[in-house]
């Protein structure tokens, strides 16, 4: 695995993430954070917009973007968050695995998906990052080539961890 490809060891810069919970619910449970509709507040200041699946297309429509001009088929992200301070949309896909299966190949689609999202957000002039949040299953040596590939195409992954500081979101103080 390449340096910088993994995360989760430093909860000062992020928060351990339970893969069974969607990002909005998760953030809403953190100190200082509050979610109202698609707005993410930290200490009563709007810091981001958050959406899932079809909610992404409602957001785009509200901002005058016709997705059909850019894509032939909708992509439905697990989580999508637009962080205002760095003008960046983060597509966050959560992958949980307990037995061998099709998710192995899905990890290899990040380059294509990132390029599709870049087209989709070009009209809004947003930057796009594609991030996987993986569980410990993917720490197996058999995923080394796949994880190296993810990094080589400009995507990122973290294990059981949301790197709030890398997203540009405030990190709640330690208790």
PyMOL commands that set and color helices and strands:
alter all, ss='L'
color gray80, all
select helices_A, chain A and resi 23-28+55-62+67-69+84-86+103-124+136-139+141-152+164-167
alter helices_A, ss='H'
color red, helices_A
select strands_A, chain A and resi 15-16+33-36+39-42+45-51+79-83+88-95+127-134+156-159+161-162
alter strands_A, ss='S'
color yellow, strands_A
deselect
rebuild
show_as cartoon
